[in-house]
């Protein structure tokens, strides 16, 4: 039943955020997942305060960074159509790419935001112009690696508990523009080894790091807040009752990309699949679940 509700664009379930995370969400915030597979690009973003409703878009691509930037702007515009304002914070999760490619995509996205200025009708039917001045946190996600962590107690080693967060205080890239952390989103299967952590590399951060507008004072607390927020998103995937290894928006983007690549032989989705009784969602139904 919950899956059917989410297919229709409704709220299947939601998680409870901490007070500090509610401070972040007090301003319009959007979590977004980007997946590129072959010639197909899929982008899924949240469009509700509880991070339980989504909007999405997909396309074929010959030039990845331009297509990614175009789809990101389209998904953000759907957020604007619902809330009558652009998101203040945009947290992007990207899987299966390098730091150099991510940097090119970030530049393309920022360039697209700088050019985009569109008039939307407000609830009072007045005209306002919104500039996409959005703070971006761009996070690379890696599931395939050999790093493992263990808890040691009384000369015995145990698998780490779900939600375990491991980070380094030092910068990991020569330019000092990236930091990494590991997160254990779910517990290990009984008698089948240790839990495999997911690796996250923050390429660009205008939200959780010290910069023009600091939200908090302590740097380590900011990094841990990003990890906690990411861990909560791992519980929002509609096809699984527990947590998955990556944030839900990225898992949705992977599923949408796979569906369009393997089973849909056309660029555009049929209107019957995009329509929904919930008009404010603007293609918010999750037909690919």
C-alpha positions in Angstrom: 0.0 0.0 0.0 2.8 2.4 0.8 4.5 1.7 -2.5 1.2 2.4 -4.3 0.8 5.7 -2.4 4.3 6.7 -3.5 3.7 5.8 -7.1 0.8 8.3 -7.0 3.0 11.0 -5.6 1.8 10.8 -2.0 3.8 10.4 1.2 4.5 6.8 2.1 6.4 7.5 5.3 8.8 10.0 6.7 11.6 10.2 9.3 12.0 12.5 12.2 14.8 15.1 11.9 16.8 16.5 14.7 16.5 20.2 15.8 19.7 21.1 14.1 18.6 19.4 10.9 15.3 21.3 11.2 17.3 24.5 11.2 18.8 23.5 7.9 15.3 22.6 6.6 13.8 25.8 7.9 14.9 27.3 4.5 13.7 25.7 1.3 16.0 22.6 0.9 16.2 20.1 -1.9 18.1 16.8 -2.0 18.9 15.5 -5.4 20.3 12.3 -7.0 21.9 12.1 -10.4 22.6 8.9 -12.3 24.3 8.5 -15.7 24.3 5.1 -17.4 25.3 4.9 -21.0 23.4 7.5 -23.0 20.7 8.0 -20.3 20.7 10.6 -17.6 18.1 10.6 -14.7 17.7 13.2 -12.0 15.4 12.9 -9.0 14.9 15.6 -6.3 12.8 16.1 -3.2 10.0 18.7 -3.3 8.6 18.5 0.2 9.8 19.6 3.7 9.7 16.0 4.9 11.8 14.8 2.0 9.1 12.2 1.1 7.8 13.6 -2.2 9.8 13.8 -5.3 10.0 15.3 -8.8 12.1 13.9 -11.6 13.2 14.1 -15.2 15.3 12.1 -17.6 16.9 12.4 -21.1 19.3 10.8 -23.5 22.7 12.5 -23.7 25.6 13.0 -26.0 27.2 15.6 -23.8 26.9 14.6 -20.1 27.6 17.9 -18.3 25.2 20.0 -20.4 22.4 17.4 -20.1 22.9 17.1 -16.4 22.8 20.8 -15.9 19.7 21.1 -18.1 17.9 18.3 -16.1 18.9 19.8 -12.8 17.4 23.1 -13.8 14.2 21.4 -14.9 13.8 19.6 -11.6 14.5 22.7 -9.6 11.8 24.5 -11.7 9.3 21.9 -10.6 10.2 22.7 -7.0 9.6 26.4 -7.8 6.2 25.6 -9.3 5.1 24.0 -6.1 6.6 26.3 -3.5 6.7 29.6 -5.5 10.4 30.0 -4.7 13.6 28.3 -5.6 15.4 26.1 -3.0 18.0 27.9 -0.8 20.0 24.7 -0.3 20.6 22.0 -2.9 22.3 18.8 -1.8 23.4 16.7 -4.8 24.4 13.1 -4.6 26.3 11.8 -7.7 27.4 8.2 -8.2 30.0 6.7 -10.5 32.1 9.6 -11.7 35.5 11.2 -11.0 36.2 14.5 -9.2 37.2 16.2 -12.5 34.0 15.2 -14.2 32.1 16.4 -11.1 33.9 19.7 -11.2 32.8 20.2 -14.8 29.2 19.3 -14.0 29.2 21.8 -11.1 30.4 24.6 -13.4 27.8 23.7 -15.9 25.0 23.7 -13.2 26.1 27.0 -11.8 26.3 28.5 -15.3 22.8 27.3 -16.0 21.5 28.7 -12.7 23.1 32.1 -13.5 21.3 32.3 -16.8 18.0 31.0 -15.6 15.5 33.7 -14.6 11.9 33.0 -15.1 8.6 34.5 -14.1 6.3 32.4 -12.0 2.7 33.2 -10.9 2.4 33.3 -7.1 -0.6 32.3 -5.0 -1.9 35.9 -5.3 -1.6 35.7 -9.1 1.1 38.4 -9.1 4.2 38.2 -11.1 7.6 37.8 -9.5 11.1 37.0 -10.9 13.3 34.5 -9.1 17.0 34.3 -9.6 18.5 30.8 -8.9 20.9 31.9 -6.2 21.3 28.4 -4.7 23.9 27.1 -2.3 25.2 23.8 -3.5 26.7 20.8 -1.7 27.9 18.3 -4.3 28.7 14.8 -2.9 30.2 11.9 -4.8 29.0 8.4 -3.6 31.1 5.2 -3.9 29.7 1.8 -3.0 32.6 -0.3 -4.4 35.7 -0.1 -2.3 37.7 -2.4 0.1 37.5 -0.3 3.3 36.0 -2.0 6.3 35.6 -1.0 9.9 35.4 -3.1 13.1 34.5 -2.5 16.7 36.9 -4.0 19.2 35.8 -5.0 22.7 37.4 -7.6 25.0 39.7 -8.8 22.3 36.8 -9.4 20.0 35.8 -7.6 16.8 32.3 -6.7 15.8 30.6 -5.2 12.8 29.9 -1.4 13.3 26.4 -0.3 14.2 24.1 1.3 11.7 24.7 5.1 11.5 28.5 4.8 12.3 30.3 7.8 10.9 34.0 7.8 10.2 35.8 11.0 8.9 39.3 12.3 8.6 40.2 15.8 9.9 42.6 16.4 7.1 41.9 17.3 3.5 42.3 14.4 1.1 42.9 16.1 -2.2 46.1 18.0 -3.1 44.0 21.2 -3.8 42.3 20.9 -0.5 38.9 21.1 -2.1 37.5 17.8 -1.1 36.9 15.8 2.1 35.7 12.3 2.6 33.7 10.4 5.1 32.4 6.8 5.5 28.9 6.0 6.6 27.4 2.6 7.7 23.8 3.0 6.7 22.6 -0.5 7.6 23.6 -3.4 9.7 25.4 -6.5 8.4 23.5 -9.6 7.6 23.9 -12.2 10.4 26.7 -14.6 9.9 27.7 -13.0 6.6 30.7 -10.8 7.5 30.9 -7.2 8.4 28.8 -4.2 7.2 30.1 -2.5 4.1 30.3 1.3 4.6 29.5 3.7 1.9 32.1 6.3 0.9 31.1 9.9 0.4 33.4 12.6 -1.1 32.4 16.2 -0.8 33.6 18.0 -3.9 31.8 21.4 -3.3 30.2 22.6 -0.2 28.5 26.0 0.3 26.2 24.7 3.0 28.0 22.7 5.7 31.5 24.2 5.5 32.9 27.6 6.6 32.3 30.1 3.9 30.3 33.2 3.1 27.4 32.4 5.4 28.2 30.1 8.3 25.3 28.2 9.7 27.2 26.7 12.6 30.5 27.4 14.3 32.2 24.0 14.7 33.5 22.5 11.4 33.4 18.8 12.6 29.8 19.3 13.7 28.9 20.5 10.3 30.4 17.5 8.6 28.7 15.2 11.0 25.4 16.9 10.3 25.8 16.2 6.6 26.4 12.5 7.5 23.4 12.4 9.8 21.2 14.0 7.1 22.5 11.5 4.5 21.8 8.6 6.8 18.2 9.7 7.3 17.7 9.9 3.5 18.8 6.2 3.3 15.5 5.3 5.1 13.3 7.0 2.5 13.5 4.5 -0.3 10.0 3.3 -1.0 10.9 -0.2 -2.2 12.5 -1.3 1.0 11.2 -1.0 4.6 14.7 -0.4 6.1 17.7 1.6 5.0 19.6 1.2 1.8 23.3 1.9 1.1 22.8 5.2 -0.7 20.4 8.2 -0.2 16.9 7.5 -1.5 17.1 10.2 -4.2 20.1 8.5 -5.7 18.5 5.1 -5.5 15.5 6.5 -7.2 17.6 8.0 -9.9 19.4 4.7 -10.5 16.1 2.8 -10.8 14.7 5.4 -13.2 17.8 5.4 -15.3 17.8 1.6 -15.5 14.1 1.5 -16.4 14.4 4.1 -19.2 17.6 2.4 -20.6 16.4 -1.2 -20.6 12.6 -1.0 -21.1 11.6 2.3 -22.7 12.7 2.8 -26.3 11.8 6.4 -26.6 13.2 9.7 -25.3 10.0 11.0 -23.7 7.7 9.3 -21.2 4.1 8.8 -22.2 1.7 11.4 -20.7 -0.4 8.6 -19.1 2.7 7.7 -17.0 3.4 11.3 -16.0 -0.2 12.3 -15.1 -1.3 12.3 -11.5 -4.4 13.3 -9.5 -2.1 15.4 -7.3 -1.8 18.4 -9.6 0.7 20.3 -7.5 3.3 17.6 -7.9 4.0 18.3 -11.6 5.1 14.8 -12.6 5.7 13.9 -9.0 4.2 10.4 -9.3 6.9 7.7 -9.0 5.8 5.5 -11.9 9.2 3.8 -12.0 8.9 2.2 -8.5 
